[in-house]
Amino acid sequence: MTKSILIGADPECFVQQGLTISHCIGLLGGDKDNPRRVEFGAVQEDNVLFEFNVDPCASSDELVHHVHAVMDQGAQILEGYGLRFKRNTSSHVYPSLEGFPERAFEFGCTPDYNALTNGENPRPSATEQNLRTAGGHVHIGFNCDVTPQLQREVIIACDYLLGLPSLLEDKDTRRRELYGKAGACRYKPYGVEYRTLSNYWIWEDELISKVYARAVAAFHLGNSPKAFTNLKALITPEEVQAVINTGDVAKAKAYLEIINHASK
């Protein structure tokens, strides 16, 4: 029996108190070292943000269900608060952080890496001190041996199949001032974590399903040396990363047309 490719995620959301974007520090009872377990995943505090993890999923329907279920449970824990249930709000500039707990000023935990250069990404430094952003990282669990070469190729494939289309769908571009550069990743014992996407995709079932399908396709592309080599001859990984990092929507559209044509 063939082992399934599994897709997970650890998105973040802003917390709303009335009409004001606030924080959830001290409200969830879970953090990165000790997430609070809920059904189908876990919740935790990350800087000012509500972060949640979903258990690995073997289908798009399962990912849709898990995202909804864990967010609903998080909202119940945050009684009296709400999660910002709107698309294109992956960044927010707080008018003031005065009176916020000390953890609101902590940035960057474990380093992440650029799969293309193999270099460590620099810790974020906001051009605007009160800017905070919400990620929508995607985890891919391999159905074969996890090797460093395969991990790197899958992340580079994620730039082609997840990073490029996100430029057309994600209208909030400020997050890239802090996070979300192309090829951003962490290597995991089970596979990879692709850290380029914001949380834009978690608000609509159709987008959740698309991200699931793209993540699975990225694994297959990264695990298909001949097909990926042919695609890289048409569009280099360096060109893809430049388009993502500069937010060049026109070139992203052109590259996606080439990718779609090459896959037929």
C-alpha positions in Angstrom: 0.0 0.0 0.0 1.4 3.4 -1.1 2.0 5.8 1.7 0.2 9.1 1.3 1.7 12.5 0.9 0.5 14.5 3.9 -0.1 18.2 4.0 -0.3 20.3 7.2 -0.1 24.0 8.1 0.6 26.4 10.9 -1.2 29.7 10.0 -1.5 32.8 12.1 -4.3 35.3 12.6 -4.8 38.6 14.2 -7.0 38.8 17.3 -9.8 41.3 17.4 -11.4 42.8 20.5 -14.5 44.7 19.4 -13.4 46.8 16.5 -9.8 46.9 17.6 -7.0 44.6 16.5 -5.4 43.4 19.8 -3.3 40.4 20.9 -3.8 37.0 22.5 -0.8 37.0 24.8 -1.7 35.1 28.0 -5.2 34.1 26.6 -4.6 30.8 24.8 -2.5 28.9 27.3 -0.2 27.5 24.7 3.1 28.6 23.1 5.6 27.3 20.6 7.3 25.1 23.1 4.0 23.8 24.5 1.1 24.2 22.1 -2.3 23.7 23.5 -3.8 20.6 22.0 -7.3 20.7 20.5 -9.1 18.3 18.2 -7.4 18.0 14.8 -4.5 20.2 15.8 -3.2 22.7 18.4 -3.3 26.4 19.2 -0.6 28.7 20.5 0.5 32.3 21.0 3.1 33.8 18.6 4.1 37.4 19.3 0.7 39.2 19.2 -0.9 36.6 16.9 -3.1 33.5 17.3 -1.3 30.6 15.7 -2.8 27.2 15.0 -1.5 23.9 13.7 -3.5 21.3 11.9 -2.8 17.6 11.9 -1.4 16.2 8.7 -4.0 15.7 6.0 -4.3 13.2 3.2 -7.0 15.0 1.2 -8.1 18.6 0.4 -11.4 18.0 2.2 -9.5 16.9 5.3 -7.4 20.1 5.2 -10.5 22.3 4.8 -12.2 20.5 7.7 -9.1 20.7 10.0 -8.6 24.4 9.3 -12.2 25.2 10.2 -12.3 23.0 13.2 -9.1 24.3 14.8 -10.0 27.9 14.2 -13.4 27.4 15.6 -12.0 25.9 18.8 -9.5 28.7 19.0 -12.3 31.3 18.8 -14.1 29.5 21.6 -11.0 29.6 23.8 -10.7 33.3 23.0 -14.1 34.1 24.4 -14.9 37.8 24.1 -12.3 38.1 21.3 -12.6 37.3 17.6 -10.2 36.2 14.8 -9.9 38.5 11.9 -12.1 36.6 9.4 -11.2 38.6 6.3 -9.0 37.9 3.4 -6.0 40.1 2.6 -5.3 41.1 6.1 -1.9 39.4 6.7 -0.4 42.6 8.0 -1.4 45.2 10.4 0.3 48.4 11.8 -0.7 48.9 15.4 -1.2 52.6 16.2 0.6 51.8 19.5 1.9 48.8 21.4 2.1 50.7 24.6 0.9 48.5 27.4 1.3 45.3 25.4 3.2 42.4 27.2 6.9 42.1 26.5 6.4 39.2 24.1 4.8 41.6 21.7 8.3 42.9 20.9 10.0 39.5 20.3 10.7 38.7 16.7 11.9 35.6 14.9 12.4 32.3 16.7 14.2 29.5 15.1 16.0 30.6 11.9 14.6 29.6 8.5 16.6 29.1 5.3 16.6 29.9 1.5 16.5 26.6 -0.2 18.0 28.0 -3.4 21.1 29.5 -1.7 21.2 27.2 1.3 21.8 30.3 3.4 20.1 31.3 6.6 17.5 34.1 6.2 18.3 37.2 8.2 16.1 37.9 11.3 13.3 40.3 10.4 13.7 44.0 11.0 10.5 46.0 10.5 10.8 49.3 8.7 7.8 50.3 10.7 8.2 49.3 14.3 4.5 48.5 15.0 4.1 46.3 11.8 3.1 42.7 12.5 2.3 40.1 9.9 0.6 36.7 9.7 2.0 33.7 7.9 0.3 30.6 6.4 3.1 28.1 6.3 2.6 24.8 4.5 4.1 21.5 5.6 4.6 18.6 3.2 5.2 15.1 4.6 6.9 12.9 2.1 5.8 9.4 1.2 9.4 8.3 0.5 12.9 8.6 2.1 13.6 12.2 3.2 16.9 13.3 1.8 18.5 16.8 1.8 18.5 16.9 -2.0 14.8 16.0 -2.2 13.9 18.5 0.5 15.7 21.3 -1.4 14.1 20.4 -4.7 10.6 20.2 -3.2 11.0 23.7 -1.7 12.2 25.1 -5.0 9.2 23.5 -6.7 7.0 25.2 -4.1 8.2 28.6 -5.4 7.0 27.6 -8.8 3.6 26.1 -7.8 2.7 27.9 -4.5 4.8 31.1 -4.4 4.0 32.3 -8.0 0.2 31.9 -7.8 0.1 33.6 -4.4 1.2 36.8 -6.0 -2.1 36.8 -8.0 -4.2 35.9 -5.0 -2.7 37.6 -2.0 -3.4 41.4 -2.2 -1.6 42.3 1.1 2.1 42.8 0.1 3.4 44.3 3.3 4.3 40.9 4.9 7.3 40.5 2.6 8.9 43.4 4.5 9.4 41.0 7.4 8.8 37.4 6.2 7.8 35.4 3.1 10.7 35.7 0.8 10.9 33.1 -1.9 12.3 29.7 -0.9 11.9 30.3 2.8 11.8 27.0 4.5 12.7 24.7 7.4 13.7 21.2 6.9 11.8 18.6 8.9 12.3 14.9 9.7 9.1 14.1 7.8 9.7 16.5 4.8 9.6 20.3 4.6 7.9 23.4 5.8 7.4 26.1 3.1 7.3 29.5 4.8 6.7 31.9 1.9 2.9 32.1 2.0 0.9 34.5 4.2 -2.4 33.5 5.8 -4.4 34.7 2.8 -5.5 31.2 1.7 -7.1 30.0 5.0 -10.3 32.1 4.6 -11.9 30.3 1.7 -12.4 26.6 1.1 -11.5 26.9 -2.6 -8.1 28.5 -1.7 -7.4 25.9 1.0 -8.1 23.1 -1.6 -5.9 24.8 -4.1 -3.0 25.1 -1.7 -3.4 21.4 -0.8 -3.3 20.4 -4.5 -0.3 22.7 -5.2 1.6 21.4 -2.3 1.1 17.8 -3.5 2.1 18.8 -7.0 5.2 20.5 -5.7 6.3 17.3 -4.1 5.8 15.4 -7.3 7.6 18.0 -9.3 10.5 18.1 -6.9 10.7 14.3 -7.0 10.7 14.2 -10.8 14.2 15.2 -11.8 13.7 15.1 -15.6 10.5 17.1 -15.6 11.8 19.6 -13.2 15.1 20.0 -15.1 13.1 20.7 -18.3 11.0 23.3 -16.5 14.1 25.0 -15.0 15.4 25.3 -18.5 12.4 27.4 -19.4 12.3 29.5 -16.2 15.2 29.4 -13.8 14.7 29.1 -10.0 16.5 32.4 -9.7 14.0 34.1 -12.0 11.1 32.7 -10.0 12.6 33.9 -6.7 13.2 37.4 -8.1 9.5 37.6 -9.2 8.2 36.5 -5.8 10.5 38.8 -3.9 9.7 41.9 -6.0 5.9 41.1 -6.2 5.9 41.2 -10.0 2.4 40.1 -10.8 2.7 40.5 -14.5 5.7 38.2 -14.7 4.1 35.8 -12.3 1.2 35.5 -14.7 3.5 34.9 -17.7 5.5 32.3 -15.8 2.4 30.5 -14.7 1.2 30.2 -18.3 4.6 28.7 -19.2 4.4 26.2 -16.3 0.8 25.2 -17.2 1.7 24.7 -20.8 4.8 22.6 -19.9 2.7 20.4 -17.6 0.3 19.4 -20.4 
